[in-house]
């Protein structure tokens, strides 16, 4: 393998969604950086990948970036994976990517799984132009961001956890209007995958009766 950083997407649920190329790269690199080595260990074991693995996550990436850059400079090939999906999309990866570029190192990003694309495509909402917001700020800046997005005319995509979903939907009703069209996908590619479509008010009613479970991608229609 060439001495460079490989950004390797991993399945968001169904293990069949990994590419043949991703498996080959993970087998051939000198080192794999994983967001959670326990989670990634199950994936590597399934595909009989025995490459050495180090932990690389949001709590330690500031401290480990310089060492990783030096290892690549010394001739090693390094792959970065997250727990699920594409590195740097609401996951660690940006800091290391930037550091490699600043040091003149080559980067190769493989195509592959990411949750917001299937959620957007099957939402039935316009997908020719869209805005990916990821997770909203928890406290500071949350209202400011929602006020700004209330005027957005493009389709807007959010990630949300189950215990914050109802709070977020209530905020949408306040800032976007309860009749704004919305599509909510949960557990994409997994056994209990489902997508619900309707208005913000209808989704609040649904999840008030049926408590949210799983990981969610929320797709909101833009302002008309």
KEKE-3310 file (N, C-alpha, C; in steps of 0.2 Angstrom, whole numbers, plus 5000, padded with zeros to 4 digits):
npx = (5004:5002:5010:5000:4985:4970:4953:4940:4924:4912:4899:4883:4874:4869:4880:4883:4885:4897:4911:4920:4933:4935:4937:4948:4958:4958:4963:4976:4983:4995:4990:4975:4964:4952:4936:4929:4937:4931:4919:4923:4931:4922:4918:4930:4933:4923:4925:4938:4949:4965:4973:4983:4976:4972:4965:4955:4947:4935:4939:4952:4959:4965:4977:4983:4985:4997:5007:5002:5002:5016:5020:5014:5022:5034:5032:5022:5006:4989:4973:4958:4943:4926:4913:4902:4897:4904:4920:4923:4910:4900:4908:4924:4938:4940:4951:4962:4963:4965:4977:4986:4985:4991:5003:5008:5004:4997:4980:4966:4950:4938:4923:4907:4896:4884:4873:4864:4861:4853:4842:4838:4835:4824:4815:4805:4805:4811:4827:4837:4844:4851:4854:4865:4865:4869:4871:4861:4866:4867:4864:4871:4869:4859:4846:4849:4854:4842:4833:4840:4839:4826:4822:4828:4827:4830:4830:4832:4844:4845:4854:4849:4847:4838:4833:4833:4825:4810:4811:4818:4809:4799:4805:4806:4793:4790:4799:4799:4786:4772:4766:4775:4783:4790:4802:4806:4819:4823:4835:4842:4846:4845:4837:4825:4822:4814:4804:4795:4783:4776:4769:4777:4769:4762:4772:4777:4765:4765:4778:4776:4766:4772:4787:4803:4816:4832:4843:4842:4838:4833:4823:4819:4807:4811:4808:4794)
npy = (4994:5011:5025:5034:5042:5034:5036:5027:5021:5013:5000:5006:4998:4986:4973:4969:4980:4985:4989:4979:4984:4992:4982:4976:4987:4989:4977:4978:4989:4997:5001:5003:5016:5018:5023:5017:5004:4992:4991:4992:4981:4970:4971:4970:4957:4949:4950:4944:4952:4956:4967:4978:4989:5005:5017:5031:5045:5058:5063:5061:5064:5077:5075:5064:5067:5072:5062:5052:5058:5059:5045:5042:5050:5043:5032:5023:5016:5021:5018:5026:5023:5025:5022:5019:5022:5036:5042:5058:5064:5070:5063:5059:5064:5075:5084:5076:5074:5087:5090:5081:5086:5098:5094:5090:5077:5063:5059:5048:5045:5033:5029:5026:5019:5031:5038:5049:5050:5039:5042:5055:5052:5043:5051:5058:5071:5087:5084:5089:5100:5103:5104:5099:5097:5089:5086:5096:5110:5108:5116:5130:5142:5135:5140:5151:5145:5138:5148:5154:5144:5143:5151:5144:5138:5126:5108:5101:5092:5082:5074:5064:5059:5046:5050:5064:5067:5071:5083:5090:5090:5097:5109:5112:5113:5125:5134:5132:5129:5119:5113:5110:5099:5083:5070:5055:5044:5029:5018:5014:5002:4992:4979:4984:4994:5009:5022:5037:5048:5064:5078:5090:5091:5079:5070:5073:5069:5055:5051:5054:5045:5033:5030:5035:5025:5019:5025:5041:5049:5065:5073:5088:5098:5112:5130:5137)
npz = (5000:4996:5005:5014:5019:5021:5020:5025:5022:5032:5035:5039:5046:5040:5036:5023:5016:5015:5004:4992:4989:5000:5010:5005:5006:5020:5024:5019:5023:5035:5047:5056:5061:5073:5078:5089:5096:5100:5094:5080:5080:5080:5067:5059:5063:5057:5044:5043:5045:5050:5053:5063:5075:5081:5093:5089:5092:5096:5108:5109:5098:5095:5102:5096:5082:5077:5079:5071:5058:5057:5057:5044:5036:5038:5030:5032:5029:5032:5038:5041:5050:5055:5068:5061:5044:5034:5038:5046:5043:5053:5062:5069:5059:5051:5057:5056:5043:5038:5044:5038:5024:5026:5029:5017:5013:5005:5002:5002:4999:5000:4992:4999:5012:5020:5031:5028:5014:5009:5017:5013:4999:4999:5005:4998:4997:4989:4982:4974:4978:4993:5011:5023:5040:5051:5068:5078:5088:5106:5116:5117:5105:5098:5096:5088:5077:5073:5070:5059:5050:5048:5037:5027:5010:5004:5005:5021:5031:5046:5059:5073:5090:5099:5112:5111:5101:5101:5108:5098:5087:5093:5093:5080:5076:5082:5076:5062:5059:5062:5051:5042:5030:5033:5034:5042:5045:5053:5060:5048:5035:5044:5054:5059:5051:5046:5038:5041:5035:5034:5042:5053:5065:5064:5066:5079:5086:5083:5089:5102:5106:5103:5109:5104:5096:5092:5079:5071:5056:5050:5039:5032:5024:5014:5016:5009)
capx = (5000:5006:5011:4995:4979:4964:4947:4936:4917:4910:4892:4879:4870:4870:4887:4884:4885:4904:4914:4926:4939:4936:4939:4955:4962:4958:4968:4983:4986:4999:4987:4968:4962:4945:4933:4929:4940:4927:4914:4926:4934:4917:4918:4936:4933:4918:4928:4944:4954:4969:4977:4983:4971:4972:4959:4955:4940:4934:4942:4960:4961:4969:4983:4986:4986:5004:5010:4999:5006:5023:5020:5013:5029:5039:5031:5016:4999:4985:4966:4953:4936:4922:4909:4897:4897:4910:4924:4922:4903:4897:4912:4931:4941:4942:4957:4968:4963:4968:4984:4989:4986:4995:5010:5009:5003:4991:4973:4962:4943:4934:4915:4903:4889:4883:4866:4859:4860:4847:4836:4836:4832:4818:4810:4800:4806:4816:4834:4841:4848:4849:4858:4866:4866:4871:4868:4860:4869:4863:4862:4873:4869:4854:4840:4851:4854:4835:4831:4843:4837:4819:4822:4831:4822:4832:4829:4837:4845:4848:4855:4846:4847:4831:4831:4832:4821:4804:4813:4820:4803:4795:4808:4804:4786:4791:4803:4798:4779:4769:4764:4781:4784:4796:4803:4811:4821:4827:4839:4843:4849:4845:4831:4819:4822:4807:4803:4789:4783:4770:4770:4780:4764:4760:4778:4776:4760:4767:4783:4773:4763:4777:4794:4808:4821:4836:4847:4837:4840:4827:4824:4814:4806:4813:4803:4791)
capy = (5000:5018:5029:5039:5041:5031:5037:5021:5021:5006:4999:5009:4993:4979:4972:4968:4986:4987:4987:4974:4989:4994:4976:4975:4992:4987:4971:4979:4995:4995:5003:5006:5020:5016:5027:5013:4998:4986:4991:4990:4974:4965:4971:4967:4949:4946:4950:4941:4957:4956:4973:4982:4994:5010:5021:5038:5047:5065:5064:5060:5066:5082:5073:5059:5068:5074:5056:5049:5062:5057:5038:5042:5053:5038:5027:5019:5017:5022:5019:5029:5021:5027:5016:5018:5027:5039:5047:5065:5066:5069:5059:5061:5063:5082:5086:5072:5075:5094:5089:5077:5090:5104:5092:5088:5070:5061:5057:5044:5044:5028:5030:5020:5021:5036:5038:5054:5049:5035:5045:5060:5050:5040:5055:5061:5078:5088:5082:5092:5105:5101:5107:5094:5100:5085:5087:5103:5112:5105:5122:5137:5143:5131:5145:5155:5141:5136:5155:5155:5138:5144:5154:5140:5135:5120:5103:5101:5085:5082:5068:5065:5053:5045:5054:5071:5068:5074:5090:5093:5091:5103:5115:5113:5116:5132:5139:5130:5128:5112:5110:5109:5092:5080:5063:5053:5037:5026:5011:5012:4996:4987:4974:4987:5001:5012:5029:5040:5054:5068:5085:5090:5090:5072:5066:5074:5065:5048:5049:5055:5039:5028:5032:5034:5020:5019:5031:5044:5054:5069:5077:5093:5102:5119:5135:5139)
capz = (5000:4996:5011:5013:5023:5017:5023:5023:5025:5035:5035:5045:5049:5036:5034:5016:5012:5014:4997:4991:4989:5007:5013:5003:5009:5028:5025:5017:5027:5041:5053:5056:5066:5074:5083:5095:5094:5102:5089:5074:5081:5077:5059:5056:5064:5053:5037:5044:5044:5056:5054:5069:5076:5087:5095:5087:5093:5097:5114:5109:5091:5095:5104:5092:5075:5075:5079:5065:5052:5057:5054:5037:5033:5039:5025:5034:5026:5038:5036:5046:5050:5061:5070:5055:5039:5031:5042:5045:5042:5060:5065:5068:5053:5048:5060:5054:5035:5037:5046:5032:5019:5028:5028:5010:5013:5001:5005:4997:5002:4997:4992:5003:5016:5024:5032:5026:5007:5008:5020:5008:4993:5000:5009:4994:4997:4984:4983:4969:4982:5000:5016:5028:5046:5056:5074:5080:5095:5111:5120:5115:5097:5095:5094:5083:5071:5070:5067:5053:5045:5046:5031:5021:5005:5002:5010:5027:5034:5053:5063:5080:5094:5101:5118:5110:5095:5102:5109:5092:5083:5096:5091:5073:5076:5084:5072:5055:5058:5063:5045:5038:5028:5036:5033:5048:5044:5058:5059:5041:5033:5050:5054:5061:5047:5044:5036:5042:5032:5036:5044:5060:5070:5064:5069:5086:5089:5083:5094:5109:5108:5102:5111:5099:5097:5086:5077:5067:5051:5050:5033:5033:5018:5015:5017:5002)
cpx = (5004:5005:5006:4989:4973:4958:4942:4929:4916:4902:4889:4874:4872:4877:4888:4885:4893:4907:4919:4933:4940:4939:4947:4960:4963:4963:4975:4987:4990:4995:4980:4967:4955:4942:4932:4931:4936:4922:4917:4929:4929:4917:4924:4936:4929:4921:4936:4950:4958:4974:4977:4979:4972:4966:4960:4948:4941:4938:4950:4963:4966:4977:4987:4988:4993:5008:5008:5002:5013:5024:5019:5019:5034:5038:5025:5010:4994:4978:4962:4946:4932:4917:4904:4897:4904:4913:4923:4915:4900:4901:4919:4934:4944:4949:4963:4968:4967:4975:4988:4990:4991:5003:5012:5008:4997:4986:4969:4955:4939:4926:4912:4897:4890:4875:4862:4857:4853:4841:4834:4832:4826:4813:4804:4801:4812:4823:4839:4846:4846:4855:4859:4869:4869:4867:4867:4864:4865:4860:4864:4873:4863:4848:4842:4851:4847:4832:4833:4840:4829:4817:4825:4826:4824:4830:4834:4838:4848:4849:4852:4846:4840:4829:4831:4827:4814:4806:4815:4814:4799:4798:4807:4797:4786:4794:4801:4790:4777:4767:4769:4782:4790:4796:4808:4812:4825:4830:4840:4848:4848:4838:4825:4819:4815:4808:4796:4789:4776:4772:4774:4775:4762:4766:4778:4771:4762:4772:4781:4770:4768:4784:4799:4814:4825:4840:4842:4841:4833:4828:4818:4814:4808:4807:4800:4790)
cpy = (5006:5021:5035:5038:5039:5032:5031:5020:5013:5006:5003:5004:4986:4978:4971:4974:4989:4985:4982:4978:4991:4988:4975:4980:4991:4982:4973:4985:4993:4996:5005:5010:5020:5021:5023:5006:4992:4985:4989:4983:4969:4965:4968:4959:4946:4946:4947:4946:4958:4962:4976:4988:4999:5014:5028:5041:5055:5067:5064:5062:5072:5080:5068:5061:5069:5067:5052:5052:5059:5050:5038:5045:5047:5032:5022:5021:5017:5022:5022:5026:5024:5021:5014:5024:5030:5043:5054:5068:5065:5064:5061:5060:5070:5084:5082:5073:5082:5093:5086:5082:5096:5101:5088:5080:5069:5058:5053:5043:5039:5030:5024:5023:5027:5037:5043:5053:5045:5039:5051:5057:5047:5044:5057:5068:5080:5087:5085:5097:5103:5104:5101:5098:5096:5086:5094:5104:5110:5111:5129:5137:5139:5135:5149:5151:5139:5142:5156:5150:5139:5147:5150:5137:5128:5114:5102:5094:5086:5075:5069:5059:5052:5049:5061:5072:5072:5082:5094:5094:5096:5109:5117:5116:5123:5137:5138:5130:5121:5109:5109:5101:5090:5073:5061:5046:5035:5019:5009:5006:4990:4983:4978:4994:5003:5019:5031:5047:5058:5075:5084:5088:5082:5068:5067:5069:5057:5046:5050:5048:5033:5031:5031:5029:5020:5025:5034:5049:5058:5073:5081:5097:5109:5124:5137:5146)
cpz = (5000:5003:5011:5018:5019:5022:5021:5026:5027:5035:5041:5048:5046:5034:5027:5012:5012:5007:4997:4992:4997:5011:5012:5006:5017:5029:5024:5020:5033:5047:5052:5062:5067:5079:5090:5093:5095:5096:5082:5074:5078:5070:5056:5057:5059:5046:5037:5042:5051:5057:5061:5070:5082:5087:5092:5087:5095:5103:5114:5103:5091:5098:5100:5085:5073:5075:5072:5058:5052:5055:5047:5033:5033:5034:5027:5030:5032:5035:5042:5045:5056:5063:5065:5050:5037:5036:5041:5044:5049:5064:5065:5061:5050:5051:5057:5046:5034:5039:5041:5026:5020:5028:5022:5009:5008:5004:5000:5001:4998:4997:4996:5007:5020:5025:5029:5018:5006:5011:5016:5002:4994:5004:5005:4994:4992:4986:4978:4972:4989:5005:5022:5035:5051:5062:5076:5087:5100:5115:5117:5107:5094:5092:5088:5076:5068:5067:5060:5048:5044:5040:5025:5017:5003:5007:5015:5030:5041:5055:5070:5084:5097:5107:5117:5104:5096:5104:5103:5087:5086:5094:5084:5072:5077:5079:5064:5054:5059:5057:5040:5036:5031:5035:5039:5046:5051:5057:5052:5040:5039:5050:5055:5057:5045:5042:5037:5039:5034:5037:5051:5065:5070:5067:5076:5089:5089:5088:5101:5111:5108:5103:5106:5101:5091:5085:5071:5062:5049:5044:5033:5026:5019:5015:5010:5002)
residu = (UNK:UNK:UNK:UNK:UNK:UNK:UNK:UNK:UNK:UNK:UNK:UNK:UNK:UNK:UNK:UNK:UNK:UNK:UNK:UNK:UNK:UNK:UNK:UNK:UNK:UNK:UNK:UNK:UNK:UNK:UNK:UNK:UNK:UNK:UNK:UNK:UNK:UNK:UNK:UNK:UNK:UNK:UNK:UNK:UNK:UNK:UNK:UNK:UNK:UNK:UNK:UNK:UNK:UNK:UNK:UNK:UNK:UNK:UNK:UNK:UNK:UNK:UNK:UNK:UNK:UNK:UNK:UNK:UNK:UNK:UNK:UNK:UNK:UNK:UNK:UNK:UNK:UNK:UNK:UNK:UNK:UNK:UNK:UNK:UNK:UNK:UNK:UNK:UNK:UNK:UNK:UNK:UNK:UNK:UNK:UNK:UNK:UNK:UNK:UNK:UNK:UNK:UNK:UNK:UNK:UNK:UNK:UNK:UNK:UNK:UNK:UNK:UNK:UNK:UNK:UNK:UNK:UNK:UNK:UNK:UNK:UNK:UNK:UNK:UNK:UNK:UNK:UNK:UNK:UNK:UNK:UNK:UNK:UNK:UNK:UNK:UNK:UNK:UNK:UNK:UNK:UNK:UNK:UNK:UNK:UNK:UNK:UNK:UNK:UNK:UNK:UNK:UNK:UNK:UNK:UNK:UNK:UNK:UNK:UNK:UNK:UNK:UNK:UNK:UNK:UNK:UNK:UNK:UNK:UNK:UNK:UNK:UNK:UNK:UNK:UNK:UNK:UNK:UNK:UNK:UNK:UNK:UNK:UNK:UNK:UNK:UNK:UNK:UNK:UNK:UNK:UNK:UNK:UNK:UNK:UNK:UNK:UNK:UNK:UNK:UNK:UNK:UNK:UNK:UNK:UNK:UNK:UNK:UNK:UNK:UNK:UNK:UNK:UNK:UNK:UNK:UNK:UNK:UNK:UNK:UNK:UNK:UNK:UNK)
# end
